[in-house]
């Protein structure tokens, strides 16, 4: 071999690539000077994982760059190049260069959908089933379910279950259901991707109300009648609104009140009177009845006082 006949080869690392998926290998591209000696017909690339110790080699042909594929992730490699002529004589080793491939990145969940079998809002006590569908990463996935209300998150342990059944026991318009997902074998505490959905839970409506007076009808004008309402279902303490119908028009006798009783003293006789009560649950601000009851209650004129000698 007549090494001095060759031009000195200068090698550089052009770039390195490490695919961000577990199990994929890294790539490195190297380049060197073009030949100027007139005798070089090809190059041998030497490399290994220790300085000045090259356990591998590849004949790259007559080119001035080469990409090595399949290198181990997170590993430092050392490289040198020799030129050769048509009869196999080789130059001295070039300068040594080194590069470290990037560490492999485990695959992660890249897509996550969260749906409920019932739309919002729902009434307290309704069972809602949530379904999470994940994509990407490594199955079987793990899920962590969490619920937000009144400023606080409550999270449950990681599970393989992609469904979660929820039966809210209190009403609220600030609920959020969240699910986080991670790949099999992942130790991420927050998950690789998460999704949340707001949900409103309403109080159950009052189921029924009964209405009765403390005296039987009819009564005479000027009598005081005490009305009592008894509600069932919904959320106590109840709110009540009292109404009177005079045969042609309904009139509100009270605004909304927490009193389940109402005293009525009609001053005008009318056979068409109807007394009605509206009831709504605690916390409701809707000016409407969740349940109502009505009772007809005729009012008669007071009997005339007898005057004259015949009244004896």
C-alpha positions in Angstrom: 0.0 0.0 0.0 1.3 3.4 -0.9 -0.8 5.6 1.5 1.1 8.9 0.8 -0.3 8.9 -2.8 -3.8 9.6 -1.5 -5.1 13.0 -0.5 -6.0 13.4 3.1 -9.6 12.6 3.8 -11.5 14.9 6.2 -14.8 13.5 7.6 -17.7 15.3 9.2 -21.0 14.3 10.6 -23.7 15.9 8.6 -26.8 15.1 10.6 -28.3 12.4 12.8 -31.9 11.2 13.0 -33.5 9.2 15.7 -37.0 8.1 15.1 -39.2 9.0 18.1 -40.7 5.6 18.5 -39.6 2.8 20.8 -38.0 0.0 18.9 -37.0 2.1 15.9 -33.3 2.6 15.2 -31.3 5.8 14.6 -29.8 7.0 11.3 -26.6 9.1 10.9 -25.2 10.7 7.8 -21.5 11.4 7.3 -19.6 13.3 4.5 -16.0 13.8 3.5 -13.8 15.7 1.0 -14.1 14.9 -2.6 -11.0 13.2 -4.0 -8.2 15.4 -5.4 -5.4 12.8 -5.9 -6.7 11.3 -9.1 -6.4 7.7 -8.0 -9.2 7.3 -5.5 -12.0 5.0 -6.7 -13.9 4.4 -3.5 -14.0 4.6 0.3 -14.3 2.3 3.2 -16.3 3.6 6.2 -15.2 2.2 9.6 -17.2 2.7 12.8 -17.6 1.3 16.3 -18.7 2.3 19.8 -15.2 3.0 21.2 -12.6 5.5 20.1 -10.0 4.2 17.6 -11.7 0.8 17.7 -13.8 0.1 14.7 -15.6 -3.2 14.8 -17.7 -2.5 11.7 -17.0 -1.4 8.2 -18.8 -0.8 5.0 -17.6 -0.2 1.4 -19.6 2.9 0.4 -18.3 3.0 -3.2 -17.2 6.2 -4.9 -19.3 8.7 -3.0 -18.5 11.5 -0.5 -21.4 10.9 1.9 -23.2 8.0 3.4 -26.1 7.3 5.7 -25.8 4.6 8.3 -29.2 3.1 9.2 -30.2 0.9 12.1 -27.8 2.4 14.7 -28.8 1.9 18.3 -30.6 4.7 20.1 -28.8 6.7 22.7 -25.4 5.4 21.7 -22.1 7.2 20.8 -20.4 6.0 17.6 -16.9 6.8 16.3 -16.1 7.0 12.6 -13.2 7.1 10.2 -12.8 6.7 6.4 -10.1 5.3 4.1 -9.8 5.9 0.4 -8.8 3.1 -1.9 -7.6 2.8 -5.5 -8.4 0.3 -8.2 -5.9 -2.3 -7.0 -7.0 -2.1 -3.4 -4.3 0.1 -1.9 -5.8 2.2 0.9 -5.0 5.6 2.4 -4.4 6.2 6.0 -7.4 6.6 8.3 -9.0 10.0 8.2 -9.6 12.1 11.2 -12.0 10.4 13.7 -15.4 11.9 14.3 -18.1 10.8 16.6 -21.8 11.4 17.2 -24.4 10.3 19.7 -27.8 9.1 18.5 -30.9 10.3 20.3 -32.5 8.2 22.9 -35.6 6.4 21.6 -38.9 7.9 22.6 -41.7 5.5 23.6 -44.8 5.8 21.4 -47.6 7.7 23.1 -51.4 8.0 22.8 -52.1 10.6 20.1 -56.0 10.5 20.0 -58.6 10.4 22.7 -62.4 10.8 22.5 -64.8 11.0 25.4 -68.6 10.6 25.0 -71.6 10.0 27.2 -74.6 7.8 26.5 -76.9 10.6 27.6 -76.8 14.3 26.8 -76.4 17.2 29.3 -78.3 18.2 31.3 -79.6 15.2 33.3 -81.5 15.0 36.6 -79.9 14.0 39.9 -79.9 10.2 40.3 -79.6 9.5 36.5 -76.9 7.0 35.7 -74.6 8.2 32.9 -72.1 5.9 31.2 -69.0 7.5 29.8 -66.9 5.9 27.0 -63.3 6.8 26.1 -61.7 5.7 22.8 -57.9 6.0 22.5 -55.6 5.8 19.4 -51.9 5.6 18.8 -49.4 4.5 21.5 -49.3 1.0 22.8 -52.4 -1.0 23.7 -53.9 -2.1 26.0 -54.4 1.4 27.2 -54.8 2.6 30.8 -57.3 5.2 31.8 -57.7 7.6 34.7 -61.2 9.0 35.3 -61.7 12.3 37.2 -64.7 14.5 38.2 -64.8 18.2 38.8 -67.4 20.0 40.9 -67.4 23.1 43.1 -63.7 23.9 42.5 -62.3 20.5 43.2 -61.1 17.5 41.1 -61.6 13.9 42.3 -59.5 11.4 40.5 -59.7 7.6 40.6 -56.8 5.1 40.2 -55.6 4.1 36.7 -57.6 1.3 35.2 -57.9 -0.7 32.0 -61.6 0.2 31.9 -62.4 2.5 29.0 -65.9 3.1 30.4 -67.0 4.8 33.6 -70.5 4.8 35.2 -71.5 8.0 37.1 -74.7 8.6 39.1 -74.6 12.2 40.4 -76.3 12.7 43.8 -76.3 16.5 43.8 -77.2 19.1 41.2 -74.6 21.5 39.6 -73.9 23.3 36.4 -70.1 23.2 36.7 -69.5 19.4 36.5 -66.7 18.2 34.3 -65.8 14.6 33.5 -62.2 14.0 32.5 -60.3 11.0 31.3 -56.5 10.7 30.8 -55.0 7.8 28.8 -51.5 6.3 28.7 -49.9 3.5 26.8 -49.3 0.0 28.1 -46.3 0.0 30.4 -46.2 3.8 30.8 -45.7 5.2 34.3 -46.9 8.7 33.4 -49.0 10.1 36.3 -50.8 12.6 34.2 -51.3 10.5 31.1 -50.1 11.1 27.6 -53.3 12.8 26.5 -56.5 13.8 28.3 -60.0 15.0 27.4 -62.7 16.6 29.5 -66.4 17.3 28.9 -68.7 19.8 30.8 -71.9 18.4 32.2 -74.9 19.9 34.0 -77.0 18.0 36.6 -80.4 19.4 37.6 -82.4 18.9 40.7 -85.4 16.5 40.3 -88.7 18.4 40.0 -91.4 18.3 42.6 -93.4 15.2 41.8 -96.8 16.3 43.2 -98.6 18.6 45.6 -101.9 18.4 47.5 -104.0 21.3 48.6 -106.6 21.6 51.2 -108.5 24.2 53.2 -109.2 24.1 57.0 -112.9 24.5 56.4 -115.3 23.0 53.8 -116.8 24.9 51.0 -118.9 26.9 50.5 -118.1 29.7 53.0 -119.6 33.1 53.2 -117.9 36.3 52.2 -115.7 37.7 54.9 -114.7 34.2 56.2 -110.9 33.5 56.6 -109.9 30.2 55.1 -106.4 28.7 55.8 -105.0 26.8 52.9 -102.2 24.2 53.3 -100.0 22.6 50.6 -98.0 19.4 51.0 -95.4 18.6 48.3 -93.6 15.4 47.5 -90.3 14.7 45.6 -88.0 17.4 44.3 -85.6 19.2 46.6 -86.8 20.8 49.9 -87.2 23.4 51.2 -90.0 24.0 48.7 -91.2 27.4 47.4 -94.8 28.2 46.9 -96.9 30.7 44.9 -100.6 31.1 45.6 -103.2 32.1 43.0 -107.0 32.8 42.9 -109.3 32.5 39.9 -112.5 34.6 40.1 -114.3 32.9 37.2 -112.6 34.9 34.5 -109.1 35.9 35.5 -106.2 34.3 37.5 -104.6 36.7 40.0 -101.4 36.1 41.9 -102.2 36.2 45.6 -98.5 36.0 46.7 -95.0 36.1 45.3 -92.8 33.0 45.7 -92.6 32.2 49.4 -91.4 29.3 51.6 -94.7 29.2 53.4 -96.8 26.2 52.7 -99.9 27.9 54.2 -101.9 30.9 53.0 -104.8 32.8 54.6 -107.5 33.9 52.3 -110.4 36.2 53.3 -112.7 36.8 50.3 -114.9 39.8 50.6 -117.1 39.2 47.5 -119.4 36.3 46.9 -118.5 34.2 43.8 -119.4 30.7 42.9 -116.5 30.5 40.4 -113.6 30.9 42.8 -110.7 28.5 42.4 -107.6 28.5 44.6 -104.3 27.2 43.1 -100.8 26.6 44.5 -97.6 26.4 42.5 -94.6 24.5 43.9 -90.9 24.5 42.9 -87.8 23.0 44.5 -85.1 24.7 46.5 -82.7 26.7 44.4 -85.0 27.0 41.4 -85.4 30.5 40.0 -87.8 29.6 37.2 -91.1 31.4 37.5 -93.1 28.3 36.8 -94.6 25.4 38.7 -92.9 22.0 38.9 -96.1 20.8 40.4 -99.5 22.4 41.0 -102.9 21.8 42.6 -106.2 23.6 42.3 -109.4 23.4 44.4 -112.8 25.1 43.5 -114.1 27.0 46.5 -117.5 28.9 46.1 -118.1 31.9 48.4 -121.7 32.8 49.3 -123.2 36.1 50.3 -123.7 36.5 54.0 -127.4 36.0 55.0 -129.4 39.1 55.5 -130.3 40.1 59.0 -134.0 39.8 59.7 -135.7 43.1 60.5 -139.2 44.0 61.5 -141.9 42.3 63.7 -141.9 39.1 61.7 -138.3 38.3 62.8 -139.4 37.6 66.4 
